[in-house]
Amino acid sequence: MAAPQGTHAGDVPKAVVKNVDMDADMQQAVVEIAADAIVKFALEKDMAAFVKRTVDDQYGPTWHVIVGRSFGSYVTHGTSHG
């Protein structure tokens, strides 16, 4: 049995990037990974897990991924990914 799907590819909202600390190629890749997660999964926790695993595999750990419509966060970091 196939896993339930999320959104259809044509229904994925356009990404709006507000602040970023990575080069343009990495940013585009992560946006595409996130869009893929939206299409593949119906649950936000599954989307987040997919993005986390994929980005960790491609760019190394340690990434924090939040998926949802309403959340707050405060994050600091010590290195640049640019």
C-alpha positions as CSV (number, residue, x, y, z in Angstrom):
1,M,0.0,0.0,0.0
2,A,1.4,3.4,-0.9
3,A,1.8,6.1,1.6
4,P,-0.9,8.8,1.6
5,Q,0.1,11.8,-0.5
6,G,0.1,15.4,0.5
7,T,-0.5,18.1,-2.0
8,H,-0.5,17.8,-5.8
9,A,2.6,19.3,-7.4
10,G,0.6,22.1,-9.1
11,D,-0.8,23.1,-5.7
12,V,2.5,23.7,-3.9
13,P,2.6,27.3,-2.7
14,K,5.5,29.5,-3.9
15,A,8.2,29.7,-1.3
16,V,8.8,33.0,0.4
17,V,12.3,33.2,1.8
18,K,12.6,36.0,4.4
19,N,16.1,35.6,5.8
20,V,18.8,33.2,4.7
21,D,22.4,32.3,5.6
22,M,23.3,30.1,2.6
23,D,24.4,30.5,-1.0
24,A,21.7,30.8,-3.7
25,D,22.3,27.2,-5.0
26,M,21.8,25.7,-1.5
27,Q,18.8,27.8,-0.9
28,Q,17.2,26.7,-4.2
29,A,17.9,23.0,-3.4
30,V,16.4,23.3,0.1
31,V,13.3,25.0,-1.4
32,E,12.9,22.2,-3.9
33,I,13.3,19.6,-1.1
34,A,10.6,21.3,0.9
35,A,8.3,21.4,-2.1
36,D,8.9,17.7,-2.6
37,A,8.0,17.0,1.0
38,I,4.7,18.9,0.6
39,V,3.8,16.7,-2.4
40,K,4.9,13.4,-0.8
41,F,3.5,13.7,2.7
42,A,0.1,14.7,4.2
43,L,1.4,15.2,7.8
44,E,3.6,18.1,8.8
45,K,5.7,16.0,11.1
46,D,6.5,13.6,8.1
47,M,7.3,16.6,5.9
48,A,9.7,18.0,8.5
49,A,11.4,14.5,9.0
50,F,11.9,14.2,5.2
51,V,13.4,17.6,4.9
52,K,15.7,17.0,7.9
53,R,16.9,13.7,6.7
54,T,17.5,14.9,3.1
55,V,19.3,18.1,4.1
56,D,21.4,16.3,6.7
57,D,22.4,13.8,4.0
58,Q,23.2,16.4,1.4
59,Y,24.8,19.2,3.5
60,G,25.8,17.5,6.8
61,P,24.2,17.8,10.2
62,T,22.9,19.7,12.2
63,W,19.7,21.2,10.7
64,H,16.5,22.2,12.5
65,V,13.3,21.9,10.5
66,I,9.9,23.3,11.4
67,V,6.8,22.7,9.3
68,G,3.5,24.3,10.2
69,R,1.2,27.2,9.8
70,S,1.7,28.7,13.3
71,F,4.9,28.6,15.3
72,G,7.4,30.8,17.1
73,S,11.1,30.3,17.3
74,Y,14.4,31.9,18.3
75,V,17.5,30.3,16.9
76,T,21.2,31.3,17.1
77,H,24.1,29.8,15.2
78,G,27.8,30.1,15.0
79,T,28.8,29.2,11.4
80,S,27.9,30.3,7.9
81,H,26.7,27.9,5.2
82,G,27.6,30.4,2.4
